[in-house]
Amino acid sequence: MEKPYIVGITGGSASGKTWFLKSLLSAFTTEAVCLVSQDNYYKLRELQPVDEEGISNFDLPHSIDSAAFAQDIETLLQGKTVERPEYTFNNPAAVPQMLVLKPAPVIVVEGIFAFHFPEVKRLLDLKVFIDADEHIKLSRRIVRDHEERGYGLEDVLYRYEKHVVPAYKKFIEPFKSEADIVVPNNSGCDKAIELLVAFLKSRIIKN
């Protein structure tokens, strides 16, 4: 088998990466595509940086164990299986599953800092940047953080203004110009997904 083809997918928080990924992956079997998500490489809460108010900031590169992130991708490239506990966002009520990542012809690497970490970026064959307007991302973040993490509106707005926006401008947006594909995702991007699916299927056939 040829070397796996690695696709990096990034974008700002609430740009629609999760929806994009679900739509993309639904076109493939788990034998064809392996997903490596940055979300499962967050450090423990006690190791997270805090802001001037003492609030944990999960929107900084330091929040992520980038060495483990890159090492697991390297392991998959070597044709080996990776086991990693699911990250449950420090929710004590959640029982983390043991994720089993198996080598595949296509490896999708996703995360807001996927292009920022040099040790990860150098492994990417194709870089996809999911883009959305700021007000769209904010409204999505409000809904998501309330439904999935139980955050109140005041908390969401604080984190968005103090953590999310500064991190996007410093660590994420500068890499937009390096992307091979920029996907506008204010109201959907079905055609972009169709094109990417067709391209990746052609890569799988080669492998």
C-alpha positions as CSV (number, residue, x, y, z in Angstrom):
1,M,0.0,0.0,0.0
2,E,1.2,3.5,-0.8
3,K,1.8,6.1,1.9
4,P,-1.5,7.3,3.3
5,Y,-2.8,10.6,2.0
6,I,-3.2,13.1,4.8
7,V,-5.8,15.8,4.7
8,G,-5.6,18.6,7.3
9,I,-8.8,20.5,8.1
10,T,-8.9,23.6,10.2
11,G,-10.8,26.8,10.7
12,G,-12.0,29.0,13.5
13,S,-14.1,27.8,16.4
14,A,-17.7,27.2,15.3
15,S,-16.8,27.6,11.6
16,G,-18.6,24.4,10.9
17,K,-15.7,21.9,10.9
18,T,-17.7,19.2,12.8
19,W,-20.6,19.4,10.3
20,F,-18.2,19.4,7.4
21,L,-16.3,16.4,8.8
22,K,-19.5,14.4,9.4
23,S,-20.7,15.0,5.9
24,L,-17.3,14.1,4.4
25,L,-16.8,11.0,6.5
26,S,-20.3,9.7,5.8
27,A,-19.1,9.1,2.2
28,F,-16.5,6.6,3.3
29,T,-16.0,3.4,5.4
30,T,-13.8,3.5,8.5
31,E,-11.4,1.2,6.5
32,A,-11.0,3.9,3.9
33,V,-10.6,7.0,6.1
34,C,-9.2,7.4,9.6
35,L,-10.0,10.6,11.5
36,V,-7.5,12.1,14.0
37,S,-9.1,14.9,15.9
38,Q,-7.2,17.5,17.9
39,D,-10.0,17.5,20.4
40,N,-8.7,14.3,21.9
41,Y,-5.3,15.8,22.7
42,Y,-6.3,18.5,25.2
43,K,-4.1,18.5,28.3
44,L,-5.8,18.0,31.7
45,R,-7.6,21.1,33.2
46,E,-4.9,21.6,35.8
47,L,-2.3,22.0,33.0
48,Q,-4.4,24.5,31.0
49,P,-3.3,28.2,30.8
50,V,-5.5,30.6,32.7
51,D,-6.3,34.3,31.8
52,E,-6.1,37.3,34.1
53,E,-9.4,36.4,35.7
54,G,-8.2,32.9,36.5
55,I,-10.4,31.2,33.8
56,S,-9.0,28.3,31.9
57,N,-8.2,29.2,28.3
58,F,-8.7,26.2,26.0
59,D,-8.2,28.3,22.9
60,L,-4.4,28.5,23.0
61,P,-1.9,26.1,21.3
62,H,-0.5,25.4,24.8
63,S,-3.8,23.7,25.6
64,I,-2.9,20.8,23.3
65,D,-0.4,18.0,23.6
66,S,1.0,18.7,20.1
67,A,3.8,16.1,20.5
68,A,1.3,13.3,21.1
69,F,-0.9,14.6,18.3
70,A,1.9,14.5,15.8
71,Q,3.3,11.2,17.1
72,D,-0.1,9.4,16.7
73,I,-0.2,10.6,13.0
74,E,3.3,9.3,12.5
75,T,2.3,5.9,14.0
76,L,-0.6,5.6,11.6
77,L,1.8,6.5,8.7
78,Q,3.9,3.5,9.9
79,G,0.9,1.2,9.4
80,K,0.3,0.8,13.2
81,T,-2.9,1.1,15.2
82,V,-3.3,3.9,17.8
83,E,-5.3,3.7,21.0
84,R,-6.2,7.0,22.8
85,P,-8.7,7.8,25.5
86,E,-11.5,10.1,24.3
87,Y,-11.3,13.6,25.7
88,T,-14.5,14.5,27.5
89,F,-13.8,18.2,28.1
90,N,-13.2,17.6,31.8
91,N,-16.8,16.5,32.3
92,P,-16.8,14.3,35.4
93,A,-20.2,12.8,34.4
94,A,-18.8,11.5,31.1
95,V,-17.0,8.2,30.8
96,P,-14.3,8.4,28.1
97,Q,-14.2,5.7,25.5
98,M,-11.0,4.2,24.3
99,L,-10.6,5.3,20.7
100,V,-9.0,2.9,18.3
101,L,-7.4,4.6,15.2
102,K,-6.5,2.2,12.4
103,P,-4.3,2.9,9.4
104,A,-6.2,3.8,6.3
105,P,-5.5,5.0,2.7
106,V,-6.7,8.5,3.8
107,I,-6.0,10.1,7.2
108,V,-8.0,13.2,8.0
109,V,-6.4,15.4,10.7
110,E,-8.7,18.1,12.1
111,G,-8.3,20.9,14.7
112,I,-8.1,24.6,15.1
113,F,-4.3,24.4,15.4
114,A,-3.7,21.7,12.8
115,F,-1.8,24.2,10.6
116,H,-0.1,26.0,13.6
117,F,1.9,23.1,14.9
118,P,4.9,22.6,12.6
119,E,5.3,19.0,13.6
120,V,1.7,18.3,12.4
121,K,1.6,20.7,9.4
122,R,4.6,19.1,7.8
123,L,2.8,15.8,7.6
124,L,-0.2,17.2,5.6
125,D,-0.6,16.5,1.9
126,L,-3.7,18.7,1.5
127,K,-4.7,21.7,3.7
128,V,-8.4,22.7,3.8
129,F,-9.5,25.8,5.7
130,I,-13.2,26.1,6.7
131,D,-14.2,29.8,6.8
132,A,-17.2,31.6,8.1
133,D,-18.2,35.2,9.0
134,E,-17.6,36.2,12.6
135,H,-21.3,36.7,13.6
136,I,-22.1,33.3,12.1
137,K,-19.4,31.7,14.2
138,L,-20.6,33.5,17.4
139,S,-24.2,32.4,17.0
140,R,-23.1,28.8,16.4
141,R,-20.8,28.9,19.4
142,I,-23.6,30.2,21.7
143,V,-25.9,27.3,20.7
144,R,-23.2,24.6,20.8
145,D,-21.7,25.6,24.2
146,H,-25.1,25.8,25.8
147,E,-26.3,22.5,24.4
148,E,-23.1,20.5,24.7
149,R,-21.2,22.0,27.6
150,G,-23.9,23.8,29.6
151,Y,-22.3,27.2,29.4
152,G,-24.5,30.3,30.1
153,L,-24.6,33.2,27.6
154,E,-22.4,35.4,29.7
155,D,-19.8,32.7,30.0
156,V,-19.9,32.0,26.2
157,L,-19.6,35.7,25.3
158,Y,-16.7,36.2,27.7
159,R,-14.7,33.2,26.3
160,Y,-15.5,34.2,22.8
161,E,-14.2,37.8,23.2
162,K,-11.3,37.1,25.5
163,H,-10.1,33.7,24.3
164,V,-11.6,32.6,20.9
165,V,-11.2,35.8,18.8
166,P,-7.7,36.6,19.9
167,A,-6.6,33.0,19.3
168,Y,-8.2,33.0,15.9
169,K,-6.5,36.2,14.8
170,K,-3.0,35.1,16.1
171,F,-2.9,31.3,15.6
172,I,-5.4,30.3,13.0
173,E,-6.3,33.0,10.5
174,P,-2.6,33.7,9.4
175,F,-2.5,30.1,8.0
176,K,-5.6,30.7,5.8
177,S,-3.3,31.9,3.0
178,E,-1.4,28.6,3.1
179,A,-4.5,26.5,2.6
180,D,-4.9,24.6,-0.7
181,I,-8.6,24.9,-0.4
182,V,-10.7,27.6,1.4
183,V,-14.3,26.6,1.9
184,P,-16.8,29.4,2.7
185,N,-19.3,27.9,5.2
186,N,-21.8,30.5,6.2
187,S,-24.8,28.6,5.0
188,G,-23.5,25.2,3.8
189,C,-20.9,23.9,1.5
190,D,-22.3,20.8,-0.2
191,K,-20.5,21.3,-3.5
192,A,-17.1,21.6,-1.8
193,I,-17.8,18.4,0.1
194,E,-18.8,16.6,-3.2
195,L,-15.6,17.7,-4.8
196,L,-13.4,16.7,-1.9
197,V,-15.1,13.3,-1.7
198,A,-14.5,12.6,-5.4
199,F,-10.9,13.6,-5.1
200,L,-10.3,11.4,-2.0
201,K,-12.0,8.5,-3.6
202,S,-9.6,8.8,-6.5
203,R,-6.7,8.7,-4.0
204,I,-8.1,5.6,-2.4
205,I,-8.3,3.8,-5.7
206,K,-4.6,4.5,-6.3
207,N,-3.8,3.0,-3.0
